């Protein structure tokens, strides 16, 4: 996609996010979104064939815009421990940005999932995203076992499930926080939790220095 079209697409997504925040998903109109984005309704439909597809793209873009992709994560020549650390950094660095829109995302998902076509499109896209993420994490864990820096007895599918559950659980819980969130449900909390999980995977005699975690008071 040409840079000018990519810029216009992002402007439309930002406008959709703004209109949905103000009016709610059901009341959001394509005319209003086009007006806020500064484009014609025809241009809007050139990018998105329906309101459903636009809102699904808005939800997904909220995550994509804030997730920082670090090259070290996919570098097979890098120490697996450093790749895991890079993956933690990637997820933590974008966490606070995602949580700013998490309530809108939840509401939009709920509305879209009531439509059979919208539900199918959203779930297919999410499955693809999770599948790619799981394959990447599996590659790192397998490399860590083979190189002897990660414990040989770890159950890779279970580790992956726990890794995703920790991140998704913190993201969901962060949606209930307000102006002064508990440190557990911020980027610092994500980094702390996933670093702790990573440390459980290292072999006992690993020479890799463990990350010193500062004590934090976690509110219930």
C-alpha positions as a Markdown table, in Angstrom:
| # | Residue | x | y | z |
|---|---|---|---|---|
| 1 | Unk | 0.0 | 0.0 | 0.0 |
| 2 | Unk | 1.4 | 3.4 | -1.0 |
| 3 | Unk | 2.5 | 5.6 | 2.0 |
| 4 | Unk | -0.2 | 8.1 | 1.4 |
| 5 | Unk | -2.9 | 5.4 | 1.4 |
| 6 | Unk | -1.5 | 3.9 | 4.6 |
| 7 | Unk | -1.6 | 7.4 | 6.2 |
| 8 | Unk | -5.2 | 7.8 | 5.1 |
| 9 | Unk | -6.1 | 4.3 | 6.4 |
| 10 | Unk | -4.7 | 5.1 | 9.8 |
| 11 | Unk | -6.6 | 8.4 | 9.8 |
| 12 | Unk | -9.8 | 6.5 | 9.1 |
| 13 | Unk | -9.1 | 4.0 | 11.9 |
| 14 | Unk | -8.4 | 6.8 | 14.4 |
| 15 | Unk | -11.7 | 8.5 | 13.4 |
| 16 | Unk | -13.6 | 5.2 | 13.9 |
| 17 | Unk | -12.0 | 4.8 | 17.3 |
| 18 | Unk | -13.1 | 8.4 | 18.2 |
| 19 | Unk | -16.6 | 8.1 | 16.9 |
| 20 | Unk | -17.2 | 4.7 | 18.6 |
| 21 | Unk | -15.8 | 6.1 | 21.9 |
| 22 | Unk | -18.3 | 9.0 | 21.7 |
| 23 | Unk | -21.4 | 7.3 | 20.3 |
| 24 | Unk | -20.9 | 3.6 | 20.9 |
| 25 | Unk | -20.6 | 0.9 | 18.3 |
| 26 | Unk | -24.3 | 0.6 | 17.4 |
| 27 | Unk | -24.8 | 4.4 | 17.0 |
| 28 | Unk | -21.5 | 4.9 | 15.0 |
| 29 | Unk | -22.3 | 5.9 | 11.4 |
| 30 | Unk | -20.0 | 5.6 | 8.5 |
| 31 | Unk | -20.9 | 9.2 | 7.5 |
| 32 | Unk | -19.7 | 10.5 | 10.9 |
| 33 | Unk | -16.5 | 8.4 | 10.6 |
| 34 | Unk | -15.8 | 9.8 | 7.1 |
| 35 | Unk | -16.4 | 13.3 | 8.3 |
| 36 | Unk | -14.0 | 13.0 | 11.3 |
| 37 | Unk | -11.4 | 11.4 | 9.0 |
| 38 | Unk | -11.7 | 14.1 | 6.4 |
| 39 | Unk | -12.5 | 11.8 | 3.6 |
| 40 | Unk | -15.5 | 11.1 | 1.4 |
| 41 | Unk | -17.8 | 8.2 | 2.2 |
| 42 | Unk | -16.8 | 6.6 | -1.1 |
| 43 | Unk | -13.1 | 6.7 | -0.1 |
| 44 | Unk | -14.1 | 5.2 | 3.2 |
| 45 | Unk | -15.7 | 2.2 | 1.4 |
| 46 | Unk | -12.6 | 1.9 | -0.8 |
| 47 | Unk | -10.7 | 0.9 | 2.3 |
| 48 | Unk | -13.4 | -1.0 | 4.2 |
| 49 | Unk | -16.3 | -2.7 | 2.6 |
| 50 | Unk | -18.6 | -2.5 | 5.6 |
| 51 | Unk | -18.9 | -1.1 | 9.1 |
| 52 | Unk | -18.1 | -4.5 | 10.5 |
| 53 | Unk | -14.8 | -4.8 | 8.7 |
| 54 | Unk | -13.9 | -1.2 | 9.7 |
| 55 | Unk | -14.6 | -1.9 | 13.4 |
| 56 | Unk | -12.7 | -5.2 | 13.3 |
| 57 | Unk | -9.7 | -3.4 | 11.7 |
| 58 | Unk | -10.0 | -0.7 | 14.4 |
| 59 | Unk | -9.8 | -3.3 | 17.2 |
| 60 | Unk | -6.8 | -5.1 | 15.7 |
| 61 | Unk | -5.0 | -1.9 | 14.9 |
| 62 | Unk | -5.3 | -0.8 | 18.5 |
| 63 | Unk | -3.0 | -3.8 | 19.3 |
| 64 | Unk | -0.8 | -3.5 | 16.2 |
| 65 | Unk | -0.1 | 0.2 | 16.7 |
| 66 | Unk | 1.4 | -0.3 | 20.2 |
| 67 | Unk | 3.2 | -3.6 | 20.0 |
| 68 | Unk | 6.9 | -2.9 | 19.4 |
| 69 | Unk | 8.4 | -5.6 | 17.2 |
| 70 | Unk | 12.0 | -6.1 | 18.1 |
| 71 | Unk | 14.3 | -7.9 | 15.5 |
| 72 | Unk | 16.0 | -9.8 | 18.3 |
| 73 | Unk | 12.9 | -11.8 | 18.9 |
| 74 | Unk | 13.1 | -13.6 | 15.6 |
| 75 | Unk | 16.9 | -13.8 | 15.3 |
| 76 | Unk | 17.8 | -17.5 | 15.4 |
| 77 | Unk | 21.5 | -16.7 | 15.9 |
| 78 | Unk | 20.9 | -14.9 | 19.2 |
| 79 | Unk | 21.0 | -16.5 | 22.6 |
| 80 | Unk | 17.5 | -17.8 | 23.3 |
| 81 | Unk | 17.6 | -16.1 | 26.7 |
| 82 | Unk | 18.1 | -12.7 | 25.0 |
| 83 | Unk | 15.3 | -13.5 | 22.6 |
| 84 | Unk | 12.9 | -14.2 | 25.4 |
| 85 | Unk | 14.0 | -10.9 | 27.1 |
| 86 | Unk | 13.3 | -9.1 | 23.8 |
| 87 | Unk | 9.9 | -10.7 | 23.6 |
| 88 | Unk | 9.1 | -9.6 | 27.1 |
| 89 | Unk | 10.2 | -6.1 | 26.2 |
| 90 | Unk | 8.1 | -6.1 | 23.1 |
| 91 | Unk | 5.0 | -7.0 | 24.9 |
| 92 | Unk | 5.6 | -4.7 | 27.9 |
| 93 | Unk | 6.5 | -1.7 | 25.9 |
| 94 | Unk | 3.2 | -1.6 | 24.1 |
| 95 | Unk | 0.9 | -2.7 | 27.0 |
| 96 | Unk | 0.0 | 0.8 | 28.4 |
| 97 | Unk | -0.9 | 2.0 | 24.9 |
| 98 | Unk | -3.2 | -0.9 | 24.3 |
| 99 | Unk | -5.0 | -0.5 | 27.7 |
| 100 | Unk | -5.9 | 3.1 | 26.9 |
| 101 | Unk | -8.4 | 1.6 | 24.4 |
| 102 | Unk | -9.2 | -1.7 | 26.1 |
| 103 | Unk | -12.8 | -0.8 | 27.1 |
| 104 | Unk | -13.7 | 0.3 | 23.6 |
| 105 | Unk | -12.1 | -2.9 | 22.3 |
| 106 | Unk | -14.2 | -5.0 | 24.6 |
| 107 | Unk | -17.4 | -3.2 | 23.6 |
| 108 | Unk | -16.6 | -3.4 | 19.9 |
| 109 | Unk | -15.8 | -7.1 | 20.1 |
| 110 | Unk | -19.1 | -7.8 | 21.9 |
| 111 | Unk | -21.0 | -6.0 | 19.2 |
| 112 | Unk | -19.2 | -7.6 | 16.3 |
| 113 | Unk | -19.5 | -11.1 | 17.7 |
| 114 | Unk | -23.3 | -10.9 | 17.5 |
| 115 | Unk | -23.0 | -10.9 | 13.7 |
| 116 | Unk | -22.2 | -14.3 | 12.2 |
| 117 | Unk | -20.0 | -12.8 | 9.4 |
| 118 | Unk | -18.3 | -10.4 | 11.8 |
| 119 | Unk | -17.7 | -13.1 | 14.3 |
| 120 | Unk | -16.1 | -15.4 | 11.7 |
| 121 | Unk | -13.9 | -12.7 | 10.4 |
| 122 | Unk | -12.7 | -11.5 | 13.8 |
| 123 | Unk | -12.0 | -15.0 | 15.2 |
| 124 | Unk | -10.2 | -16.0 | 12.0 |
| 125 | Unk | -7.9 | -13.0 | 12.2 |
| 126 | Unk | -7.3 | -13.5 | 15.9 |
| 127 | Unk | -6.5 | -17.2 | 15.4 |
| 128 | Unk | -3.9 | -16.2 | 12.8 |
| 129 | Unk | -2.3 | -13.7 | 15.1 |
| 130 | Unk | -2.1 | -16.1 | 18.0 |
| 131 | Unk | -0.9 | -18.9 | 15.8 |
| 132 | Unk | 2.0 | -16.8 | 14.6 |
| 133 | Unk | 2.8 | -15.7 | 18.1 |
| 134 | Unk | 2.7 | -19.2 | 19.5 |
| 135 | Unk | 5.0 | -20.5 | 16.7 |
| 136 | Unk | 7.5 | -17.8 | 17.4 |
| 137 | Unk | 7.5 | -18.6 | 21.1 |
| 138 | Unk | 7.8 | -22.3 | 20.4 |
| 139 | Unk | 10.8 | -21.7 | 18.2 |
| 140 | Unk | 12.6 | -19.7 | 21.0 |
| 141 | Unk | 11.8 | -22.3 | 23.7 |
| 142 | Unk | 12.9 | -25.2 | 21.5 |
| 143 | Unk | 16.2 | -23.4 | 20.7 |
| 144 | Unk | 16.7 | -22.8 | 24.4 |
| 145 | Unk | 16.3 | -26.5 | 25.2 |
| 146 | Unk | 18.6 | -27.6 | 22.5 |
| 147 | Unk | 21.3 | -25.1 | 23.5 |
| 148 | Unk | 21.1 | -26.2 | 27.1 |
| 149 | Unk | 20.1 | -22.8 | 28.6 |
| 150 | Unk | 16.5 | -23.8 | 29.3 |
| 151 | Unk | 15.4 | -26.8 | 31.3 |
| 152 | Unk | 15.0 | -30.0 | 29.2 |
| 153 | Unk | 11.9 | -31.1 | 31.1 |
| 154 | Unk | 9.7 | -28.1 | 30.3 |
| 155 | Unk | 6.4 | -28.7 | 28.6 |
| 156 | Unk | 6.4 | -26.3 | 25.7 |
| 157 | Unk | 2.7 | -26.2 | 25.0 |
| 158 | Unk | 2.0 | -25.6 | 28.7 |
| 159 | Unk | 4.6 | -22.8 | 28.9 |
| 160 | Unk | 3.1 | -21.1 | 25.8 |
| 161 | Unk | -0.4 | -21.4 | 27.2 |
| 162 | Unk | 0.7 | -19.9 | 30.5 |
| 163 | Unk | 2.7 | -17.1 | 28.8 |
| 164 | Unk | -0.4 | -16.1 | 26.8 |
| 165 | Unk | -2.7 | -16.5 | 29.8 |
| 166 | Unk | -0.6 | -14.2 | 31.9 |
| 167 | Unk | -0.5 | -11.4 | 29.2 |
| 168 | Unk | -4.1 | -11.7 | 28.2 |
| 169 | Unk | -5.2 | -11.9 | 31.9 |
| 170 | Unk | -3.3 | -8.8 | 32.8 |
| 171 | Unk | -4.6 | -7.0 | 29.7 |
| 172 | Unk | -8.2 | -7.9 | 30.6 |
| 173 | Unk | -7.8 | -6.9 | 34.3 |
| 174 | Unk | -6.2 | -3.6 | 33.3 |
| 175 | Unk | -9.5 | -2.7 | 31.7 |
| 176 | Unk | -11.0 | -2.3 | 35.1 |
| 177 | Unk | -8.4 | 0.1 | 36.4 |
| 178 | Unk | -8.9 | 3.8 | 36.3 |
| 179 | Unk | -6.5 | 6.9 | 36.7 |
| 180 | Unk | -4.2 | 5.3 | 39.2 |
| 181 | Unk | -3.8 | 1.6 | 38.1 |
| 182 | Unk | -2.1 | -0.9 | 40.3 |
| 183 | Unk | 1.5 | -1.5 | 39.2 |
| 184 | Unk | 0.6 | -5.2 | 38.5 |
| 185 | Unk | -1.7 | -4.1 | 35.6 |
| 186 | Unk | 0.8 | -1.8 | 33.8 |
| 187 | Unk | 3.8 | -2.3 | 31.5 |
| 188 | Unk | 5.9 | -2.8 | 34.7 |
| 189 | Unk | 3.6 | -5.6 | 35.8 |
| 190 | Unk | 3.7 | -7.4 | 32.5 |
| 191 | Unk | 7.5 | -7.2 | 32.5 |
| 192 | Unk | 7.6 | -8.5 | 36.1 |
| 193 | Unk | 5.3 | -11.4 | 35.5 |
| 194 | Unk | 6.7 | -12.6 | 32.2 |
| 195 | Unk | 10.3 | -12.2 | 33.5 |
| 196 | Unk | 9.3 | -14.3 | 36.5 |
| 197 | Unk | 8.0 | -17.0 | 34.2 |
| 198 | Unk | 11.1 | -16.9 | 32.1 |
| 199 | Unk | 13.3 | -17.3 | 35.1 |
| 200 | Unk | 11.5 | -20.6 | 35.9 |
| 201 | Unk | 12.6 | -22.0 | 32.6 |
| 202 | Unk | 16.3 | -21.5 | 33.0 |
| 203 | Unk | 18.6 | -24.3 | 34.0 |
| 204 | Unk | 19.8 | -24.2 | 37.6 |
| 205 | Unk | 23.4 | -23.5 | 36.7 |
| 206 | Unk | 22.8 | -20.9 | 34.0 |
| 207 | Unk | 25.5 | -18.3 | 33.9 |
| 208 | Unk | 23.0 | -15.8 | 32.5 |
| 209 | Unk | 22.4 | -13.1 | 35.2 |
| 210 | Unk | 18.9 | -13.1 | 36.5 |
| 211 | Unk | 16.9 | -9.9 | 36.4 |
| 212 | Unk | 16.6 | -8.3 | 39.8 |
| 213 | Unk | 12.9 | -7.3 | 40.3 |
| 214 | Unk | 12.1 | -4.4 | 42.5 |
| 215 | Unk | 9.6 | -4.9 | 45.2 |
| 216 | Unk | 6.2 | -3.4 | 44.4 |
| 217 | Unk | 3.1 | -3.1 | 46.4 |
| 218 | Unk | 0.3 | -4.8 | 44.5 |
| 219 | Unk | -3.2 | -3.8 | 45.3 |
| 220 | Unk | -5.8 | -6.6 | 45.3 |
